[in-house]
Amino acid sequence: MCQHTPTCPTAEQPDREAAKPLARAEAQGWTLLCNGVLLFDDTGELLPNGTIVAPHRPTVATGAAA
């Protein structure tokens, strides 16, 4: 699907979220990446083959002052 140079990671690669966005619906909370991954604002994903990736937000705040 990707026509970028260099090509973006495929939907099967672990760094699939690094693909370039094609469409964004802020009100609905999703971004379509050029590799076919539908990325949701809660960090969940829907892969082109129908596989669901559960949200994977960090559970500990980073960069916060103690």
N, CA, C, O and CB atoms as a CASP TS submission, in Angstrom:
PFRMAT TS
TARGET T0000
AUTHOR 0000-0000-0000
METHOD Language model
MODEL 1
PARENT N/A
ATOM      1  N   MET     1       0.815  -1.196   0.000  1.00  0.00           N
ATOM      2  CA  MET     1       0.000   0.000   0.000  1.00  0.00           C
ATOM      3  C   MET     1       0.863   1.267   0.000  1.00  0.00           C
ATOM      4  O   MET     1       0.553   2.236  -0.693  1.00  0.00           O
ATOM      5  CB  MET     1      -0.930  -0.006   1.204  1.00  0.00           C
ATOM      6  N   CYS     2       1.944   1.252   0.780  1.00  0.00           N
ATOM      7  CA  CYS     2       2.760   2.445   0.950  1.00  0.00           C
ATOM      8  C   CYS     2       3.554   2.761  -0.311  1.00  0.00           C
ATOM      9  O   CYS     2       4.153   1.878  -0.925  1.00  0.00           O
ATOM     10  CB  CYS     2       3.703   2.274   2.132  1.00  0.00           C
ATOM     11  N   GLN     3       3.547   4.037  -0.684  1.00  0.00           N
ATOM     12  CA  GLN     3       4.325   4.479  -1.831  1.00  0.00           C
ATOM     13  C   GLN     3       5.373   5.502  -1.413  1.00  0.00           C
ATOM     14  O   GLN     3       5.913   6.215  -2.259  1.00  0.00           O
ATOM     15  CB  GLN     3       3.409   5.068  -2.903  1.00  0.00           C
ATOM     16  N   HIS     4       5.666   5.582  -0.112  1.00  0.00           N
ATOM     17  CA  HIS     4       6.675   6.512   0.389  1.00  0.00           C
ATOM     18  C   HIS     4       8.069   5.938   0.168  1.00  0.00           C
ATOM     19  O   HIS     4       8.246   4.726   0.048  1.00  0.00           O
ATOM     20  CB  HIS     4       6.447   6.813   1.886  1.00  0.00           C
ATOM     21  N   THR     5       9.049   6.826   0.116  1.00  0.00           N
ATOM     22  CA  THR     5      10.441   6.405   0.013  1.00  0.00           C
ATOM     23  C   THR     5      11.186   7.006   1.184  1.00  0.00           C
ATOM     24  O   THR     5      11.208   8.229   1.318  1.00  0.00           O
ATOM     25  CB  THR     5      11.081   6.834  -1.349  1.00  0.00           C
ATOM     26  N   PRO     6      11.796   6.205   2.034  1.00  0.00           N
ATOM     27  CA  PRO     6      11.718   4.751   2.082  1.00  0.00           C
ATOM     28  C   PRO     6      10.318   4.311   2.497  1.00  0.00           C
ATOM     29  O   PRO     6       9.554   5.089   3.070  1.00  0.00           O
ATOM     30  CB  PRO     6      12.770   4.183   3.051  1.00  0.00           C
ATOM     31  N   THR     7       9.993   3.062   2.202  1.00  0.00           N
ATOM     32  CA  THR     7       8.648   2.580   2.506  1.00  0.00           C
ATOM     33  C   THR     7       8.417   2.514   4.013  1.00  0.00           C
ATOM     34  O   THR     7       9.342   2.301   4.796  1.00  0.00           O
ATOM     35  CB  THR     7       8.422   1.202   1.877  1.00  0.00           C
ATOM     36  N   CYS     8       7.188   2.697   4.382  1.00  0.00           N
ATOM     37  CA  CYS     8       6.796   2.631   5.792  1.00  0.00           C
ATOM     38  C   CYS     8       6.736   1.174   6.236  1.00  0.00           C
ATOM     39  O   CYS     8       6.647   0.276   5.398  1.00  0.00           O
ATOM     40  CB  CYS     8       5.426   3.328   6.023  1.00  0.00           C
ATOM     41  N   PRO     9       6.784   0.931   7.541  1.00  0.00           N
ATOM     42  CA  PRO     9       6.670  -0.446   8.039  1.00  0.00           C
ATOM     43  C   PRO     9       5.316  -1.040   7.674  1.00  0.00           C
ATOM     44  O   PRO     9       4.308  -0.335   7.626  1.00  0.00           O
ATOM     45  CB  PRO     9       6.871  -0.488   9.565  1.00  0.00           C
ATOM     46  N   THR    10       5.307  -2.331   7.420  1.00  0.00           N
ATOM     47  CA  THR    10       4.050  -3.010   7.104  1.00  0.00           C
ATOM     48  C   THR    10       3.224  -3.184   8.380  1.00  0.00           C
ATOM     49  O   THR    10       3.709  -2.956   9.489  1.00  0.00           O
ATOM     50  CB  THR    10       4.320  -4.388   6.433  1.00  0.00           C
ATOM     51  N   ALA    11       1.980  -3.588   8.197  1.00  0.00           N
ATOM     52  CA  ALA    11       1.084  -3.798   9.339  1.00  0.00           C
ATOM     53  C   ALA    11       1.545  -4.950  10.222  1.00  0.00           C
ATOM     54  O   ALA    11       1.149  -5.030  11.385  1.00  0.00           O
ATOM     55  CB  ALA    11      -0.331  -4.062   8.853  1.00  0.00           C
ATOM     56  N   GLU    12       2.375  -5.842   9.688  1.00  0.00           N
ATOM     57  CA  GLU    12       2.853  -6.989  10.453  1.00  0.00           C
ATOM     58  C   GLU    12       4.099  -6.676  11.274  1.00  0.00           C
ATOM     59  O   GLU    12       4.452  -7.446  12.167  1.00  0.00           O
ATOM     60  CB  GLU    12       3.139  -8.136   9.523  1.00  0.00           C
ATOM     61  N   GLN    13       4.765  -5.573  10.992  1.00  0.00           N
ATOM     62  CA  GLN    13       5.994  -5.239  11.698  1.00  0.00           C
ATOM     63  C   GLN    13       5.688  -4.591  13.053  1.00  0.00           C
ATOM     64  O   GLN    13       4.667  -3.920  13.200  1.00  0.00           O
ATOM     65  CB  GLN    13       6.861  -4.303  10.843  1.00  0.00           C
ATOM     66  N   PRO    14       6.569  -4.789  14.045  1.00  0.00           N
ATOM     67  CA  PRO    14       6.320  -4.231  15.378  1.00  0.00           C
ATOM     68  C   PRO    14       6.263  -2.709  15.414  1.00  0.00           C
ATOM     69  O   PRO    14       5.621  -2.141  16.298  1.00  0.00           O
ATOM     70  CB  PRO    14       7.381  -4.698  16.318  1.00  0.00           C
ATOM     71  N   ASP    15       6.922  -2.036  14.468  1.00  0.00           N
ATOM     72  CA  ASP    15       6.913  -0.570  14.444  1.00  0.00           C
ATOM     73  C   ASP    15       5.875  -0.014  13.473  1.00  0.00           C
ATOM     74  O   ASP    15       6.056   1.066  12.911  1.00  0.00           O
ATOM     75  CB  ASP    15       8.292  -0.048  14.071  1.00  0.00           C
ATOM     76  N   ARG    16       4.787  -0.757  13.280  1.00  0.00           N
ATOM     77  CA  ARG    16       3.745  -0.390  12.308  1.00  0.00           C
ATOM     78  C   ARG    16       3.153   0.998  12.549  1.00  0.00           C
ATOM     79  O   ARG    16       2.671   1.630  11.609  1.00  0.00           O
ATOM     80  CB  ARG    16       2.634  -1.414  12.342  1.00  0.00           C
ATOM     81  N   GLU    17       3.182   1.486  13.795  1.00  0.00           N
ATOM     82  CA  GLU    17       2.615   2.801  14.105  1.00  0.00           C
ATOM     83  C   GLU    17       3.444   3.946  13.540  1.00  0.00           C
ATOM     84  O   GLU    17       3.005   5.096  13.567  1.00  0.00           O
ATOM     85  CB  GLU    17       2.485   2.965  15.601  1.00  0.00           C
ATOM     86  N   ALA    18       4.641   3.649  13.026  1.00  0.00           N
ATOM     87  CA  ALA    18       5.504   4.676  12.448  1.00  0.00           C
ATOM     88  C   ALA    18       5.121   5.008  11.001  1.00  0.00           C
ATOM     89  O   ALA    18       5.708   5.908  10.401  1.00  0.00           O
ATOM     90  CB  ALA    18       6.954   4.222  12.505  1.00  0.00           C
ATOM     91  N   ALA    19       4.154   4.300  10.443  1.00  0.00           N
ATOM     92  CA  ALA    19       3.715   4.578   9.072  1.00  0.00           C
ATOM     93  C   ALA    19       3.063   5.957   9.000  1.00  0.00           C
ATOM     94  O   ALA    19       2.558   6.466  10.000  1.00  0.00           O
ATOM     95  CB  ALA    19       2.727   3.489   8.579  1.00  0.00           C
ATOM     96  N   LYS    20       3.079   6.542   7.838  1.00  0.00           N
ATOM     97  CA  LYS    20       2.539   7.894   7.652  1.00  0.00           C
ATOM     98  C   LYS    20       1.009   7.871   7.619  1.00  0.00           C
ATOM     99  O   LYS    20       0.415   6.951   7.057  1.00  0.00           O
ATOM    100  CB  LYS    20       3.089   8.520   6.351  1.00  0.00           C
ATOM    101  N   PRO    21       0.374   8.873   8.216  1.00  0.00           N
ATOM    102  CA  PRO    21      -1.100   8.944   8.207  1.00  0.00           C
ATOM    103  C   PRO    21      -1.631   9.338   6.830  1.00  0.00           C
ATOM    104  O   PRO    21      -1.055  10.178   6.140  1.00  0.00           O
ATOM    105  CB  PRO    21      -1.594   9.951   9.261  1.00  0.00           C
ATOM    106  N   LEU    22      -2.735   8.714   6.453  1.00  0.00           N
ATOM    107  CA  LEU    22      -3.433   9.047   5.202  1.00  0.00           C
ATOM    108  C   LEU    22      -4.690   9.859   5.472  1.00  0.00           C
ATOM    109  O   LEU    22      -5.030  10.766   4.712  1.00  0.00           O
ATOM    110  CB  LEU    22      -3.794   7.770   4.431  1.00  0.00           C
ATOM    111  N   ALA    23      -5.380   9.528   6.561  1.00  0.00           N
ATOM    112  CA  ALA    23      -6.633  10.207   6.903  1.00  0.00           C
ATOM    113  C   ALA    23      -6.749  10.265   8.419  1.00  0.00           C
ATOM    114  O   ALA    23      -6.244   9.400   9.134  1.00  0.00           O
ATOM    115  CB  ALA    23      -7.870   9.479   6.274  1.00  0.00           C
ATOM    116  N   ARG    24      -7.423  11.301   8.886  1.00  0.00           N
ATOM    117  CA  ARG    24      -7.590  11.485  10.332  1.00  0.00           C
ATOM    118  C   ARG    24      -8.994  11.990  10.611  1.00  0.00           C
ATOM    119  O   ARG    24      -9.482  12.904   9.945  1.00  0.00           O
ATOM    120  CB  ARG    24      -6.530  12.472  10.901  1.00  0.00           C
ATOM    121  N   ALA    25      -9.637  11.390  11.597  1.00  0.00           N
ATOM    122  CA  ALA    25     -10.950  11.857  12.038  1.00  0.00           C
ATOM    123  C   ALA    25     -10.847  12.174  13.524  1.00  0.00           C
ATOM    124  O   ALA    25     -11.098  11.318  14.372  1.00  0.00           O
ATOM    125  CB  ALA    25     -12.074  10.787  11.756  1.00  0.00           C
ATOM    126  N   GLU    26     -10.476  13.411  13.829  1.00  0.00           N
ATOM    127  CA  GLU    26     -10.258  13.799  15.226  1.00  0.00           C
ATOM    128  C   GLU    26     -11.504  13.616  16.073  1.00  0.00           C
ATOM    129  O   GLU    26     -11.415  13.160  17.213  1.00  0.00           O
ATOM    130  CB  GLU    26      -9.801  15.239  15.303  1.00  0.00           C
ATOM    131  N   ALA    27     -12.659  13.965  15.535  1.00  0.00           N
ATOM    132  CA  ALA    27     -13.901  13.857  16.306  1.00  0.00           C
ATOM    133  C   ALA    27     -14.229  12.405  16.644  1.00  0.00           C
ATOM    134  O   ALA    27     -14.868  12.129  17.660  1.00  0.00           O
ATOM    135  CB  ALA    27     -15.061  14.485  15.531  1.00  0.00           C
ATOM    136  N   GLN    28     -13.789  11.477  15.791  1.00  0.00           N
ATOM    137  CA  GLN    28     -14.056  10.062  16.026  1.00  0.00           C
ATOM    138  C   GLN    28     -12.882   9.351  16.682  1.00  0.00           C
ATOM    139  O   GLN    28     -13.026   8.227  17.162  1.00  0.00           O
ATOM    140  CB  GLN    28     -14.399   9.380  14.727  1.00  0.00           C
ATOM    141  N   GLY    29     -11.721   9.998  16.705  1.00  0.00           N
ATOM    142  CA  GLY    29     -10.585   9.452  17.423  1.00  0.00           C
ATOM    143  C   GLY    29      -9.792   8.378  16.711  1.00  0.00           C
ATOM    144  O   GLY    29      -9.304   7.451  17.358  1.00  0.00           O
ATOM    145  N   TRP    30      -9.649   8.473  15.396  1.00  0.00           N
ATOM    146  CA  TRP    30      -8.862   7.476  14.682  1.00  0.00           C
ATOM    147  C   TRP    30      -8.021   8.106  13.573  1.00  0.00           C
ATOM    148  O   TRP    30      -8.298   9.206  13.096  1.00  0.00           O
ATOM    149  CB  TRP    30      -9.775   6.411  14.099  1.00  0.00           C
ATOM    150  N   THR    31      -6.976   7.358  13.182  1.00  0.00           N
ATOM    151  CA  THR    31      -6.096   7.740  12.084  1.00  0.00           C
ATOM    152  C   THR    31      -5.868   6.510  11.222  1.00  0.00           C
ATOM    153  O   THR    31      -5.574   5.434  11.742  1.00  0.00           O
ATOM    154  CB  THR    31      -4.741   8.325  12.608  1.00  0.00           C
ATOM    155  N   LEU    32      -6.001   6.659   9.910  1.00  0.00           N
ATOM    156  CA  LEU    32      -5.699   5.586   8.977  1.00  0.00           C
ATOM    157  C   LEU    32      -4.272   5.779   8.497  1.00  0.00           C
ATOM    158  O   LEU    32      -3.937   6.822   7.935  1.00  0.00           O
ATOM    159  CB  LEU    32      -6.704   5.563   7.781  1.00  0.00           C
ATOM    160  N   LEU    33      -3.429   4.774   8.717  1.00  0.00           N
ATOM    161  CA  LEU    33      -2.042   4.832   8.297  1.00  0.00           C
ATOM    162  C   LEU    33      -1.889   4.219   6.900  1.00  0.00           C
ATOM    163  O   LEU    33      -2.739   3.445   6.461  1.00  0.00           O
ATOM    164  CB  LEU    33      -1.141   4.105   9.314  1.00  0.00           C
ATOM    165  N   CYS    34      -0.804   4.568   6.209  1.00  0.00           N
ATOM    166  CA  CYS    34      -0.626   4.113   4.833  1.00  0.00           C
ATOM    167  C   CYS    34      -0.407   2.605   4.721  1.00  0.00           C
ATOM    168  O   CYS    34      -0.484   2.055   3.623  1.00  0.00           O
ATOM    169  CB  CYS    34       0.536   4.833   4.211  1.00  0.00           C
ATOM    170  N   ASN    35      -0.140   1.938   5.826  1.00  0.00           N
ATOM    171  CA  ASN    35       0.007   0.486   5.798  1.00  0.00           C
ATOM    172  C   ASN    35      -1.327  -0.228   6.065  1.00  0.00           C
ATOM    173  O   ASN    35      -1.364  -1.451   6.202  1.00  0.00           O
ATOM    174  CB  ASN    35       1.051   0.048   6.828  1.00  0.00           C
ATOM    175  N   GLY    36      -2.408   0.535   6.139  1.00  0.00           N
ATOM    176  CA  GLY    36      -3.732  -0.044   6.326  1.00  0.00           C
ATOM    177  C   GLY    36      -4.162  -0.177   7.776  1.00  0.00           C
ATOM    178  O   GLY    36      -5.275  -0.628   8.043  1.00  0.00           O
ATOM    179  N   VAL    37      -3.320   0.200   8.707  1.00  0.00           N
ATOM    180  CA  VAL    37      -3.645   0.114  10.134  1.00  0.00           C
ATOM    181  C   VAL    37      -4.550   1.277  10.516  1.00  0.00           C
ATOM    182  O   VAL    37      -4.292   2.427  10.159  1.00  0.00           O
ATOM    183  CB  VAL    37      -2.354   0.115  11.004  1.00  0.00           C
ATOM    184  N   LEU    38      -5.601   0.963  11.239  1.00  0.00           N
ATOM    185  CA  LEU    38      -6.478   1.982  11.806  1.00  0.00           C
ATOM    186  C   LEU    38      -6.048   2.159  13.252  1.00  0.00           C
ATOM    187  O   LEU    38      -6.227   1.261  14.076  1.00  0.00           O
ATOM    188  CB  LEU    38      -8.010   1.583  11.692  1.00  0.00           C
ATOM    189  N   LEU    39      -5.482   3.318  13.558  1.00  0.00           N
ATOM    190  CA  LEU    39      -4.921   3.608  14.870  1.00  0.00           C
ATOM    191  C   LEU    39      -5.902   4.494  15.630  1.00  0.00           C
ATOM    192  O   LEU    39      -6.307   5.546  15.135  1.00  0.00           O
ATOM    193  CB  LEU    39      -3.524   4.291  14.749  1.00  0.00           C
ATOM    194  N   PHE    40      -6.281   4.069  16.832  1.00  0.00           N
ATOM    195  CA  PHE    40      -7.230   4.818  17.645  1.00  0.00           C
ATOM    196  C   PHE    40      -6.499   5.663  18.681  1.00  0.00           C
ATOM    197  O   PHE    40      -5.392   5.324  19.100  1.00  0.00           O
ATOM    198  CB  PHE    40      -8.217   3.868  18.333  1.00  0.00           C
ATOM    199  N   ASP    41      -7.119   6.756  19.088  1.00  0.00           N
ATOM    200  CA  ASP    41      -6.513   7.674  20.055  1.00  0.00           C
ATOM    201  C   ASP    41      -6.197   7.008  21.391  1.00  0.00           C
ATOM    202  O   ASP    41      -5.304   7.466  22.105  1.00  0.00           O
ATOM    203  CB  ASP    41      -7.431   8.850  20.286  1.00  0.00           C
ATOM    204  N   ASP    42      -6.902   5.947  21.742  1.00  0.00           N
ATOM    205  CA  ASP    42      -6.625   5.245  23.004  1.00  0.00           C
ATOM    206  C   ASP    42      -5.460   4.267  22.858  1.00  0.00           C
ATOM    207  O   ASP    42      -5.179   3.502  23.780  1.00  0.00           O
ATOM    208  CB  ASP    42      -7.876   4.496  23.481  1.00  0.00           C
ATOM    209  N   THR    43      -4.780   4.283  21.706  1.00  0.00           N
ATOM    210  CA  THR    43      -3.644   3.453  21.307  1.00  0.00           C
ATOM    211  C   THR    43      -4.038   2.045  20.890  1.00  0.00           C
ATOM    212  O   THR    43      -3.160   1.214  20.657  1.00  0.00           O
ATOM    213  CB  THR    43      -2.660   3.374  22.429  1.00  0.00           C
ATOM    214  N   GLY    44      -5.321   1.754  20.788  1.00  0.00           N
ATOM    215  CA  GLY    44      -5.752   0.490  20.211  1.00  0.00           C
ATOM    216  C   GLY    44      -5.578   0.550  18.703  1.00  0.00           C
ATOM    217  O   GLY    44      -5.447   1.630  18.127  1.00  0.00           O
ATOM    218  N   GLU    45      -5.577  -0.620  18.065  1.00  0.00           N
ATOM    219  CA  GLU    45      -5.383  -0.682  16.623  1.00  0.00           C
ATOM    220  C   GLU    45      -6.282  -1.747  16.006  1.00  0.00           C
ATOM    221  O   GLU    45      -6.639  -2.733  16.651  1.00  0.00           O
ATOM    222  CB  GLU    45      -3.913  -0.968  16.291  1.00  0.00           C
ATOM    223  N   LEU    46      -6.639  -1.528  14.750  1.00  0.00           N
ATOM    224  CA  LEU    46      -7.313  -2.525  13.949  1.00  0.00           C
ATOM    225  C   LEU    46      -6.427  -2.742  12.737  1.00  0.00           C
ATOM    226  O   LEU    46      -6.217  -1.824  11.943  1.00  0.00           O
ATOM    227  CB  LEU    46      -8.779  -2.085  13.550  1.00  0.00           C
ATOM    228  N   LEU    47      -5.904  -3.958  12.590  1.00  0.00           N
ATOM    229  CA  LEU    47      -5.007  -4.275  11.489  1.00  0.00           C
ATOM    230  C   LEU    47      -5.815  -4.630  10.246  1.00  0.00           C
ATOM    231  O   LEU    47      -6.983  -5.004  10.356  1.00  0.00           O
ATOM    232  CB  LEU    47      -4.062  -5.431  11.871  1.00  0.00           C
ATOM    233  N   PRO    48      -5.205  -4.516   9.059  1.00  0.00           N
ATOM    234  CA  PRO    48      -5.940  -4.786   7.816  1.00  0.00           C
ATOM    235  C   PRO    48      -6.532  -6.191   7.741  1.00  0.00           C
ATOM    236  O   PRO    48      -7.533  -6.395   7.054  1.00  0.00           O
ATOM    237  CB  PRO    48      -5.030  -4.576   6.642  1.00  0.00           C
ATOM    238  N   ASN    49      -5.933  -7.168   8.435  1.00  0.00           N
ATOM    239  CA  ASN    49      -6.459  -8.538   8.402  1.00  0.00           C
ATOM    240  C   ASN    49      -7.583  -8.766   9.410  1.00  0.00           C
ATOM    241  O   ASN    49      -8.080  -9.884   9.546  1.00  0.00           O
ATOM    242  CB  ASN    49      -5.342  -9.522   8.666  1.00  0.00           C
ATOM    243  N   GLY    50      -7.989  -7.693  10.124  1.00  0.00           N
ATOM    244  CA  GLY    50      -9.076  -7.799  11.095  1.00  0.00           C
ATOM    245  C   GLY    50      -8.624  -8.039  12.519  1.00  0.00           C
ATOM    246  O   GLY    50      -9.450  -8.060  13.432  1.00  0.00           O
ATOM    247  N   THR    51      -7.331  -8.220  12.730  1.00  0.00           N
ATOM    248  CA  THR    51      -6.798  -8.430  14.073  1.00  0.00           C
ATOM    249  C   THR    51      -6.934  -7.151  14.894  1.00  0.00           C
ATOM    250  O   THR    51      -6.652  -6.054  14.411  1.00  0.00           O
ATOM    251  CB  THR    51      -5.318  -8.880  14.012  1.00  0.00           C
ATOM    252  N   ILE    52      -7.367  -7.309  16.135  1.00  0.00           N
ATOM    253  CA  ILE    52      -7.498  -6.180  17.052  1.00  0.00           C
ATOM    254  C   ILE    52      -6.291  -6.173  17.981  1.00  0.00           C
ATOM    255  O   ILE    52      -5.924  -7.206  18.540  1.00  0.00           O
ATOM    256  CB  ILE    52      -8.833  -6.258  17.866  1.00  0.00           C
ATOM    257  N   VAL    53      -5.678  -5.009  18.141  1.00  0.00           N
ATOM    258  CA  VAL    53      -4.587  -4.830  19.095  1.00  0.00           C
ATOM    259  C   VAL    53      -5.154  -3.963  20.216  1.00  0.00           C
ATOM    260  O   VAL    53      -5.583  -2.833  19.986  1.00  0.00           O
ATOM    261  CB  VAL    53      -3.296  -4.169  18.421  1.00  0.00           C
ATOM    262  N   ALA    54      -5.149  -4.502  21.415  1.00  0.00           N
ATOM    263  CA  ALA    54      -5.709  -3.786  22.564  1.00  0.00           C
ATOM    264  C   ALA    54      -4.922  -2.506  22.835  1.00  0.00           C
ATOM    265  O   ALA    54      -3.733  -2.433  22.523  1.00  0.00           O
ATOM    266  CB  ALA    54      -5.709  -4.686  23.816  1.00  0.00           C
ATOM    267  N   PRO    55      -5.572  -1.503  23.412  1.00  0.00           N
ATOM    268  CA  PRO    55      -4.860  -0.283  23.782  1.00  0.00           C
ATOM    269  C   PRO    55      -3.646  -0.615  24.650  1.00  0.00           C
ATOM    270  O   PRO    55      -3.697  -1.498  25.507  1.00  0.00           O
ATOM    271  CB  PRO    55      -5.800   0.687  24.523  1.00  0.00           C
ATOM    272  N   HIS    56      -2.568   0.105  24.410  1.00  0.00           N
ATOM    273  CA  HIS    56      -1.333  -0.165  25.135  1.00  0.00           C
ATOM    274  C   HIS    56      -0.685   1.127  25.622  1.00  0.00           C
ATOM    275  O   HIS    56       0.499   1.379  25.398  1.00  0.00           O
ATOM    276  CB  HIS    56      -0.359  -0.939  24.253  1.00  0.00           C
ATOM    277  N   ARG    57      -1.494   1.928  26.290  1.00  0.00           N
ATOM    278  CA  ARG    57      -0.989   3.158  26.915  1.00  0.00           C
ATOM    279  C   ARG    57      -0.018   2.806  28.031  1.00  0.00           C
ATOM    280  O   ARG    57      -0.142   1.750  28.652  1.00  0.00           O
ATOM    281  CB  ARG    57      -2.156   4.022  27.466  1.00  0.00           C
ATOM    282  N   PRO    58       0.934   3.668  28.286  1.00  0.00           N
ATOM    283  CA  PRO    58       1.794   3.415  29.449  1.00  0.00           C
ATOM    284  C   PRO    58       0.976   3.511  30.734  1.00  0.00           C
ATOM    285  O   PRO    58       0.063   4.330  30.844  1.00  0.00           O
ATOM    286  CB  PRO    58       2.981   4.417  29.487  1.00  0.00           C
ATOM    287  N   THR    59       1.314   2.669  31.696  1.00  0.00           N
ATOM    288  CA  THR    59       0.572   2.677  32.953  1.00  0.00           C
ATOM    289  C   THR    59       1.205   3.604  33.979  1.00  0.00           C
ATOM    290  O   THR    59       0.600   3.887  35.013  1.00  0.00           O
ATOM    291  CB  THR    59       0.483   1.272  33.516  1.00  0.00           C
ATOM    292  N   VAL    60       2.414   4.079  33.706  1.00  0.00           N
ATOM    293  CA  VAL    60       3.109   4.987  34.612  1.00  0.00           C
ATOM    294  C   VAL    60       3.398   6.269  33.844  1.00  0.00           C
ATOM    295  O   VAL    60       3.907   6.230  32.724  1.00  0.00           O
ATOM    296  CB  VAL    60       4.431   4.347  35.174  1.00  0.00           C
ATOM    297  N   ALA    61       3.068   7.409  34.454  1.00  0.00           N
ATOM    298  CA  ALA    61       3.338   8.684  33.819  1.00  0.00           C
ATOM    299  C   ALA    61       4.846   8.877  33.701  1.00  0.00           C
ATOM    300  O   ALA    61       5.598   8.577  34.628  1.00  0.00           O
ATOM    301  CB  ALA    61       2.692   9.843  34.611  1.00  0.00           C
ATOM    302  N   THR    62       5.277   9.386  32.541  1.00  0.00           N
ATOM    303  CA  THR    62       6.699   9.643  32.343  1.00  0.00           C
ATOM    304  C   THR    62       6.941  11.139  32.313  1.00  0.00           C
ATOM    305  O   THR    62       6.096  11.903  31.846  1.00  0.00           O
ATOM    306  CB  THR    62       7.209   8.984  31.044  1.00  0.00           C
ATOM    307  N   GLY    63       8.072  11.547  32.802  1.00  0.00           N
ATOM    308  CA  GLY    63       8.435  12.951  32.774  1.00  0.00           C
ATOM    309  C   GLY    63       7.772  13.801  33.847  1.00  0.00           C
ATOM    310  O   GLY    63       7.952  15.019  33.866  1.00  0.00           O
ATOM    311  N   ALA    64       7.022  13.191  34.725  1.00  0.00           N
ATOM    312  CA  ALA    64       6.345  13.961  35.779  1.00  0.00           C
ATOM    313  C   ALA    64       7.300  14.205  36.944  1.00  0.00           C
ATOM    314  O   ALA    64       8.099  13.342  37.307  1.00  0.00           O
ATOM    315  CB  ALA    64       5.072  13.220  36.273  1.00  0.00           C
ATOM    316  N   ALA    65       7.200  15.373  37.504  1.00  0.00           N
ATOM    317  CA  ALA    65       8.035  15.698  38.661  1.00  0.00           C
ATOM    318  C   ALA    65       7.500  14.977  39.898  1.00  0.00           C
ATOM    319  O   ALA    65       6.289  14.888  40.098  1.00  0.00           O
ATOM    320  CB  ALA    65       8.079  17.234  38.900  1.00  0.00           C
ATOM    321  N   ALA    66       8.395  14.476  40.707  1.00  0.00           N
ATOM    322  CA  ALA    66       7.966  13.730  41.902  1.00  0.00           C
ATOM    323  C   ALA    66       7.666  14.658  43.055  1.00  0.00           C
ATOM    324  O   ALA    66       7.293  14.199  44.135  1.00  0.00           O
ATOM    325  CB  ALA    66       9.032  12.727  42.319  1.00  0.00           C
TER
END
